[in-house]
Amino acid sequence: MHRPIGDFRNVALVGHAHAGKTTLGEAILLKAGVTTRLGSVDDGTSVLDNNDESKERKTSVESSAFFVEHAGKVINVIDTPGAPDFTGQTLAALAGVGTAVVVVSAAAGIGVNTRRVFNAARKNGLAQIVAITRIDAGGDAVREALEAVQETFGSECLPINLPADGGKRVIDVLESEEGAADLLDVAECHKALVEAIVETDDALMTEYMETGAITLDRLRPAIGKAVLSGHVVPVVFVSSKGDVGVTELMDALTTFAPSPEIGTPRKLITPDNPEGAPIKPSAEGEFIAQVIKVMFDPKSNIRYALMRVHSGHAKADASIYTVSDRKGQRPGHFLRICADKHTEVEEASAGDIIAVAKLDLKIGDVVMSHAHEATIPMPRFPTPMFALALEPKSRGDIEKVSAALHRFSDEDPCFNYHRDPETHELLMEGMGDMHLTVIQSKMKRYFKLEVDTHAPKIPYRETIAGRAENVEYTHKKQSGGAGQFARVFINVEPNERGAGYEFVDKIFGGAIDQQFRPSVDKGIRQQMTKGVIAGYPVVDVKVSLVDGKTHPVDSKDIAFQIAGRQAFKKAFAAAKAILLEPVVHIEVTAPADNVGDITRDIAGKRGHIEGQDMLPGNMVIIKGTVPLAEVASYSSQLKSVTGGQGSYTMELSHYDVVPPNVQQQIMAAHKPQDEED
């Protein structure tokens, strides 16, 4: 029998790196009796950071799922990476949960990624709970952490317990109206919490206004609604290593975290309903689930897909369908994942998070009991902008490298790879230097592949700013065998920006036979792909074929291709050839104290500042445009300037003219290869 949907609590531990998320997860596992000792990130005994990459770096580089049972409820937890480089796995996890537990270290404060995931959770309709860890940090650290949380995320962040006795225990302010806490007043916190909850329920509000009090039994049913609406963001205090507040956090998850029954329902988008219809969270409806994580067992290489079940239930021997596979697949087994261990369950039921093995499923795939064309919106993933070109050290490994990159792209929605059609380089794109360093390490560790990397070529474009008329080129070849002859005259002029290439036949009469005129066009197109002055594709030119000459015997298609190509090279060079460079729109998020340094740096990179927006927590978004070539390695520069507190996004804005001095440098670096035709 499947469990009632109200018995599940699905949560993600999110926050900045080193906030204590994984240690908190380890403490929950120990408290629930799943493990017998507290796993440690520092000494490599963490069961959640069970992959070699996380162990070596002593920080999570992959999300990890586990579950515990507490107070009659199943708490499904996804521990997510905190480094901005691995934000793709964190955002994917948010698609499968109803509550984000935002972890803030009292010792380190609020990191830049904490703000990002808090806002992402709110934007995606999730309930939020803030867990302040390391409450034994001493001094004013805990008080300052709470003040920072309320300043950054709002006054709705209300403590539901308070540290006491120097962080050695916590006092429940929902049930208690008195007591001595390390900070704040227990009675005042109790009153503020009760009033915030009753404000979301008219009947309770009326009762409270009339009597001045309300029982906990009356209050509890309204708690989940108050948290889900964002009217209350519970704040709990924990010392994971000191075993303080862990049980209270688990109690809070069963009480304050909304069940899938009342949580924000996901929308199912179909061709008949492009706006989407909310999925009713019922165990009796059609089976609808969504893949939120793909992982591979490093020892067996078995592929696992983790799914959140939104509706219905399914047996392991039933067929399930995706949009890409209309034939259906049989799971064979449904599994509950607990770190590196798997527990088989009889069926997947609404509200649960379960896994299947060996099925070709991708992150975001919608899985249903019938073949349907349907999607469920995922959180918006940032575009990976940090790129490296790579070459296998062994030429025979090219196909193996592509297979490895394909697997990594399945695991991480913010990792891409492709072969650039212009530069012919194999590129991998991620969120930052650390992201791609981990990819290379995994490639070596799991696939025994080593690659050389370098910065990718900037995709410049060549065009012209002037005109050249009656440019002539004659191609003759008479040395043995059949001869070749072609003579062409062309005009070149700029085309409108973005209009591309245009070829115009202006020959009147038979100066060039009709059959050879397309050959001239073909030769010009060939040269345009190779470039003229710096080896980059030519764009936005208009070429007119105005005159020429044909030989009755020696004129051939290849001869006019060569003549067209060489005439174009001469004309292009004479028509004020210029380079165009990609300019990106950039948004930098950084502490307000670093604004001056960042704006000066962008200006020094030939950029233009377009505006600034203030954010809570003394943070600023700086918006501007800057040439891509100037920010190809911006990730490490920004980390240096902001002490790791800054982040940025960028996307292509437009192409603009390269300054003459920069153009000369690019042209000087180009070594053209002379062709023998």
N, C-alpha and C positions, 0 to 999 in steps of 0.2 A: 504494500500500500504506500502510495506517495504521501509525503508529509504535507500538512496544510501550508499554504503559501505564506500565511502569517507567521510561521515558525522560522522563517529565514531572515537574516540580516546580512546584507552584502556591503562590505566596506573596503575602501582602499586607504592605505597609509601613504600619505603624500607629504611633500615638503622639500626643503633644500637638502643638499648633501650634508651628511654628518650631523643631522638633527636628532638622530636616534631612532629612526623608523624601524630598521631591522632589529635593533636591540629590543625595542618595544614588542615587535612581533615574536621574538624569542621568549620574552617574558610571558606573553600570553600563552604560548605553547607550553611552557613549563607550568604555569598556574593551572592550565586545563588538564595537566597530566599526560599530554601527548609526548613530551620529552622528560628526561629525568635530571637534566642539568641545563643551566642557562648558557646557550650558545653564545660565543663571542666573535664579533667581527675582527677584533684586533689579533686574536690568536688563531684565527682560521677555523674555529669550531662551530661557526654558525651553520644551522641546517637550512636557513633561508638563502644565504649567499653560498649556495652549494656548487657554483661553477668556478672553475679555476681562475677566470679573469677577475671576478669579484674578490676572490680570496687573495690574489696577488696584490690588488690595488687597495684592499681594505675599504672598499666602497661598492655599493650595488651597481652593476652595469646592466642587469636584467631584472624584470619584475618576477616575483615569486608568489605563488598561490598556496594558501593553506586554509584549513577549517578547524574549528573547535566547537564543542557543544557546551553551552552554559545556560543555566536557569531554564532548561527545556527548549532552548533555541539553538539553531545551527548558525554560527557566525562564519561566513565565508570572507576571507581577508586576502587582499592582494597587496603585498609589500612592493612599492615601486621605487625605482632609482630616483635620486635627488639631484644628480648633476644635470644641468640644462642640455648637455649633449645627448641624453637618453630620454628626452621628454616625450618621444613618440610612444614608448611603452607605457609611460604614465598616462597619457591621454587615452590610449586604447583601453587601459584598465577602467577609466572613468565611464566608458560605455557600458560596463557590466555591473556597476554597483549603484546603490542608492544613496550612499553616504561617503563623503570624503573626510577622513580623519587627518586634519592638517597638523603635522607635528612640528613644534617649535622648541628649540633647545634654549633653556634659560641661560646657558653658558654662552651661546653663540648668537642668539637673537634671530630676527627674521631675515632670511636670505632672499635673494632676488627670485629664485625659483619658487619660494613659498608664496609670494604674491601671485605669480603666474598660475600656479595650480589652484590656488584659492579662487581666483577669478574664473578659471576654466570650469571648476566645479559648479560655481554659482551660475555661470552662463548656460550650463547643461542641465540645470534644474535639480542638482543634487543637494541633499541636506549636508550640513557641515558641522563638524565637531572639532574644536581645537584642543590638542593635547600638548601641554607644556611639560617637557621632559627635563631631567637633571635638576629637579627641585632641591637637591642637596648641594647645589653649586655654591651656596653661601652668599653673604653680603646682601646687596639689594638686587641681585640678578633676577630673582623670581618676580619681584615687584615690577622691575623695569620691563621684563618680558611681557607681563600681563598688560602693562600700559601701552607697550608697542603694539600688541595685538589689537587692543581696543582703538588705538589711534589709526592703525592701518586698515583694519577690517570693519570697524564700526562699533558703536556703543551697544549693539545687540549681542556682542560677545560677552556672555554673562557666566561667571563661575558657577558650576553646580557642585563643586567641592573646593576646599581651601587647604593648603598645606599647614601643618601644625607641628609643634615641637622640633623646629628646625628642619622641616622636611622629612621627618621620620614617620608621619602618618598624615591622613587627610580627614577633613570633616565634611560630611554630606550636608550641603546647605539647602537641599530640597526638603529633607526630612527634619533637619535640625534648625532651630531658631536661636540657639545660643551656643556658646563655646568660645575657646581662645584659639585664634588662628594666627599664623605668622604674618598675615597681611589682610587688610580689609576687616569689616565687621560682619560676623556671621548673620546676625539678625537683619541687617540692611541688605545683604546679598540674598537672603531667603525671600524677603519682601519683593525685591526687584525681579527675581526669577518668577515668583508666583504671578505677579502683576503682568509680566511679559507674556506668560502662557495664557492667562485668562483673556487677554486682549484679543486673542485669535478666535474666541468662541463667545458668541453673544449671550448664550444662556449662562455660561460660567461667569461672564462679566457682570451680568445683572445680579446673580447670586452673591458675588463678591462685593459688589457695591452696596448691596442691602445688608449683608451680615458682617462684612469686614474680614471674613475668613472663609476658607474652603478646605475640605478634606482632601488628603492625597488620593483617596480612591476616586473622588470626583475629578481630580486634576489629571491623573495619569492618562486617561484616554485622549486628552487634548495635547499631550506633550509632542507626539510625533508630528501632528499637524503644525504646531508652532515652530518646530525645528525645520520641517520641510519648506515652510513658507519663507524661511530666513528671518522670521521675527525674533527667533532665539537661536543663537549660535553657542551651544554649551562649551564651556571651557573646563577641562579637567587637568589635574596636576599629577604627575607620575615621576617616580624614580625607578626606572626599569631594573637597574643593577641592585638597588636597595630594596626591591620588592615592596614598594610603596605605591599605592594607588592603582595597581594593575587590576586587582579584582573589581575595584570601583569603576575602572574604565570598562571592563567587560559588562558590569551591571548597566553602565550608561549606554552601551551599544544595544542592549536588549530593551532598554526603556526609552531612550531618546532617539536612536536611529530608527527611522520609519521602515516598516516592513515593505516588501514589494507590493503588498495589497493596497497600501495607501501612498506609496512613493510615486514620483512623477512618471507616468507611463511613457514608453517610447512610441514613436509614430511609425507606422508601416506605410511606406509610399509604394503605390502601384500605378500602372498606366491609367487605370480608371480613376485614381484619386491622387494626382500629383502633389496635392497639399499634404497628404498623409492623414491617416486616422489613428487615434490612440489605440494601442493594443490593450485590451482588457486583461488584467493580470488574473486569469482564472485557470485552474487546473483542468477544467472541463472543455476549454476551447481548443482551437486548432494548435498543434505543436508549432511554436515559433521560437527560434533561438538565434543568437548572433555570436559569431566568433570574435573574441576579444584578445586572444593571444595564441601564437603559434610557437612551438618550441620543439627542439630535437634533443633526445637523450644522447649525451656525448659518448656513451659506451655502446649502446645498441643501435644508435642512429635512427631510432623510431621517431616518427613525427607525431606530435600530440597537438590537438587543437582544443583550447579552452573556450567554453560557450556559456553565455548567460541565457537561461531559459526564461522567456517572457510570458509564454502562454502554453497551456496544454501539458501533456506528458507523453513519453514515448518509451517503448520497450527496446532493448538492445537488438532484437531480431527484426525490428521494423525498418522500413526504408525511409530515408530522409533525403531531401532534395535541396539543391541550390540552383540559382539562376544559371550558372555556368555548366551544371550537370543535370540535365533533365531526365536522365535514366535512373537516378537514385542510387544511394549507397547504403549499405547495411553497417551500422556501427560495430556490431559484434559484442562490444562491451561499452558500458558507460562507467567512467571512473571519477572518483573524487581525488583531487590532487592535494597532497600535503607535503610541500617542499619537494624532496626527491622521492617520496613514497606515493603509491597509488592504491586506492581502495575501490574495489568494484562495487557498484550499486546496481540494483535490478532495473531501475528506470530513471530517466531524466524527467523531473517534474518542475512545474512553474515556480519561479522564484529562486531556483537553485543555480549554482555554477558548477558545471560538470565538464569532463573532458572525454574526447574520443581519440583513438589511436589509428594511425596508418591511413587516414582519409585525406584526400587532397582538398583541404579547406584553407582559406586565406582570411586574414584579419578583416573584419567588416562583413564577411559573407553572412547572408541570412539563410538559415536552415529551417525547412518547414516539412510538414508531413505530406504535403502534396506539391507537385511542380507548379511554381508560381513565379512570375516576374515581379520581384519585390525587393525593396531596400529599406534599411533602418539607418537614419543619419548617424554618422559617427562624429565625435568632436573634431573640430577643424585642426588638422595637423599643419604645423609650420613647414614652409618649403625649405628643404636642406640647401644651403648656399655655399658650404665649405666643400671644395672639390679638390681631388688629387687625380692626376693621370698615373696609371700604373702599367707596368710591363713585367711579365713573368721573367724570372731570371733564367728559366729554361724555356726555350721556344715551344717545346712539346707540351707545355702546361697550359696553353691558352684556353683550351676547352675546359680543363679542370678549374681554372680560375673563374671562368664564367659560371660554372655550376656552383661554385662556392658562393659567389656574389649573389646568385639567384636565391640561394637558401637564406642568406643574411637579409635580403630584401623581404623575404616572406616573414621573417621574425620581427623586423623593425619597420614600421610604416614611415619612418623618417630617414630611411637609407635607400638611396637609388643608385643604379649604375646604368651606363649606356655607352655606346661607341659614338663619338661625335662625328656626324657625317662630313663636317668640313675639315676638322683637324685630323680625323681618323684615329684619335686617341681613345683608349678605353678609360672612361672616367668613373670614379665613384664619388658620390655626394652624400654628405652627412651634416650634422649640426655643429661640428667643430672638430678641432684637432684631436681631442681625446676620443671622440666617437670613431674616427677613421683609424686611429692607432689601435683601438680595441679590435676593429674589424681585421686589420692586418695580423694582429696577434692570434685571433681565432683562426684565421686562414692557415697560419703556420702550425698552430697547435692541433687542429682537427683534420686538416687536409694535407699537411706536410708541404705546403706551398709557400714559396718566398717570392716577393715581388719588389721591384724598384719603383719608387714613386717620385714625382716631381710636380711642381705647380702646373696646372693645365694652361694651354695657350689661350690667350684672350681672343675671342672671336671678332677681330676687327673686320671692317669692310673697306673696299677701295671704291672710289668714285672720282668724278671730275667736277671742277668748278668753272671750267672755261670751254671753249669750242676749238675744234681743229677741222679745217676744210681741205678737201682735195688731197688727202694723204694717200700716197701711192706706194704700192709694193708689187714687184714683179718676181714671180718664182719661176726659175728655169733649172731644168736638170737634163743634161744631155750626155752624161758619162755612161755609155754602154747601155744596151737594151733600149726599151721604149723610153721616149723622152717625156718630160713633164713641163707644162707651161700654163701660167695663169697670171693675169695682171688685173689689179683691182684699184679703184679709187673710192675712198669712203670719207664721209663727214661724221664727226662725233660731237655730241652736245649733251649737257646734263638733262636728265629726265626729272620729273617731280619726285621729291623725297618719298620713298615708299612705293613708287610706281613701277619699279623694276626695270627690266631690259625691254627695249623696243627696236625691232629691225624694220627698216623701210626700204623697199626696192624703188629707186627713183630713176632707173635706167629706162630710157626711151629707145626703142629700136633694138638692134641685135648686137650691141657692143659686147655683151656677154650672153652666151646662149642661155635660154630660160632654164635648162636642166642644171646649170652650174650655179645659179644664184642661191639656191638653198644651201649649197656647199659652203659658200662664203659665210652665211649665217651660222652654220654648224661649227665652222672653225672659230668664229668669234666666241660662240658659247663655250667651246672647249677652253679657250684662253681665259674667259671670265671666271671659270671655276678655279683656275690656278692662280689668278691674280697677275698683276703686271709689276708693281713697284715694291711689294713686300710679301707676296705669296698668299694674299687673302682674297676671297671672292669679290668680284666686281658687282656693284649694284647701281641701279638708277642711272642708266645711260641710254641714249638714243643714237643708233647708228644708221646712217643712210648710205646705201650703195649707189654711187652716182655715175661711175664709168668703169671701163675696163676693156680687156681684150681677150679674145679666145683664139687659140691655134687650132686649125682644122684637124690636126692629127694628134698633137701632144697634150691638148687640154683634157684633164681628167678631174673626177670628183676630188681626189686627194690633193691635187695641185691647187684647186681653189680653196680647199680647207686651209692649206698652209698659207696661201696668200692672204686669206681673210684674217687668219690668226696674227700674222706678222704685221699686216697693215693696222690692225687694231692696236697692237703693242706700240707702234710708232705714234699713232694718233692719240692714244691715251696719255702717253708721256708728254705730248705737246699741248694737252688741253688742261693744264693746271691740275694734275693728279693730286688727290687728297685722300687721307685716311679718315674713316669714321670709327668711333669707338662706342661700345655699349656703356650707357649711363644708367645706374640703378637708383631707385628710390630706396632710401635707407631710413630705418627708424631705430634709434638707439635708446634703450632704457637704462638709466644709470642714476646713482645718487646725485642729489642736487649739488653737492660739493664738487663734483667732477665736471659740471656743465661747461665751465670755461675751458678746461683742458680739451674736452671733446670737440667743442665748436672750433677751437683754434686748429686742432688736428685735422678736422674735416676740411676747413678752409685751406690748410696747407696741402691737402690732397686734391686740389682743384675742385672742391665741392662747394655747394651752396646750401646754406641753412634756410629752411622754409618755415620753421615755426617750432614751438615748444608747448608741451602740455604737462601740467603738474599732476602728480599722482599722490595718493596717500602714502604716508611713511617716508616723506622727504625724498621721493623719487621723481624723475623727470623723463619724459619722452622727447627726444630731439629728432626732428624730421628734416630731411634734406635730400639732395641728389649729389652723386659723386661718381666719377668714372670707375667702372668695375676693376680696371687694372690697378687702381690705387688702394682697393680694399680687398684684394685677393687673399691677403693673410691678416685680415682685420681682427679675426677672433683672438689671436694671441696678443695683439696690440691692446685691444679693449680690456682684456683680462688684466694686463699689466697696469693700465691707467686707473682702473677702478678697483683693483684688488680682488678681482673675481666677482664683483657685484654687478657688472654691466652685462647686458645682452643686446642682441640686435637682430633685425630681420631685414631682408632686402629682396627686391624683385625688379626685373627689367623695366626701365622707364622709357628710354628712347635711345637712338643713336645720334651722336653729335660729332662735330669736326675735331680731329686731334690737333692740338697746337703744333706749329711748324717745328719747334725744337724737339718735341717728343716724336713727331713723325720722322725726323731725320735719324733719330736713334733707332727706331723700329726698322727703317729701311736699311740702315747700316748693318743691322743684325741679320738681315735676310740674305741668304746666299742662293741666288737663282741657279737652277740647273739648266744649262744650255741643251736644247733638244736637237737631235739629228733626225730629220724626217726623210 
